[in-house]
Structures are given as structure tokens and as C-alpha cells.
Amino acid sequence: MRIIWTRFAIDSLKDIYTFYLEIAGAGIASRMRMGIVSEAKKIVFYPYSGQKQESLSSFQKEHRYFLKGHFKIIYRISNNEL
């Protein structure tokens, strides 16, 4: 199983980094970004560990999510990809 990052996810991660860079510095910004990426990588081993994202149930794609600090990471499982 592998993770496919959407353009929206990549852009959001860049925005998070930029925000923390401006208010807290490069060290904190890097830790925040790496923390999110590291947490996302765990779903490769436990893809069904996230809760179902009920607000997206109309898409019938079984979107799931987990929280990392103040951030919600939404994902779905499809053809051995996340």
C-alpha cells in the first residue's frame, strides 16, 4: 500500500509550513510538517484505524480521517493506495 498525496494536500502542507515559519521559525515549521507527514505514513500499516468521515459519505468512497494536533488528515483507501 502506498500514499498518493493530492495537490490540495501538498498545497495545504506548504501553507502550514509557511504559517509556522512566519510565527515560530524554521525549526517549529519543519517539526510541524514532518509530524504530519510521519503520522500520515502510519496509515500504510493501519489503513482502517482512522474514523469514517461521515460528512463525505455521499461520495461512497469510505473516506477516513485522523487528527494530528490541530489538523485533520482525510484519506480514502482505493486499489491498494491511500
N, C-alpha and C positions, 0 to 999 in steps of 0.2 A: 504494500500500500504506500502511496506517496501523496504529498500535499501539492495541490495546484493553487497558487495564490492568484486571486483575481486582481485586475487593475485597481479596482476600488480599495481592496485590502492593502495593496502596496502603497497607494497614494495616502491612505489613512495612516499607515505606519510611518511614512515620511512626515506627515503633518504632526503626529505625536512627537516624533524626534525633534522637529523644528520648534514646537511649542516648549518642550522641556529644555532644549538648548538655550532658548531665549530667557527662560525664567530661572533655570537652575544650573546651567552649564553643560559642557560636553560629557562629563562623566556620568551624570544623572541621566541625561538623554540617551546615552549608549546603554546604560543598565536597563532603562525602561524598554527600549526597543528589543534588546536581547532577551529580556524577561518574557515579553510577549511571544517572540519567535520560539524561544525554548519551550514555553508552555504549549504552543500550537503543535510542536513536534511530538509531544506526548500522545496526541490523539492517533498517531500512526499505530501505536501499540494498543490503545484502548479506544477505538473509534466510537463505541456505543456508550462511553462514560459520560458524555455530555447530555444535558437535559434536552428534551424536544422543545423546539422553538414554535410554540403554538400559534403565534401571530403570522407565521409563514405556512401554516398547514394547508392553506388553499392551493399552494403550488404542488402539493402531494409529492414532495421530494425528500421528506423526512429531514428537514433542517434541524440541526442540533446546535447547542451553544455551551460555552463555559465562561467563567469570569476569571479575569486576571487583573487584580487590583480594581481600578475604576473602569476597566474595559471589558466589553462583551465580545467574544470571538464566536462568530456564527459560521457553521460549516455544514456540509452535507456529504454523504457517502454515495459515490456513484462509480461503478465499474472499477473497484479497487483504487479509487482516487478520492482524496478529501479536498 
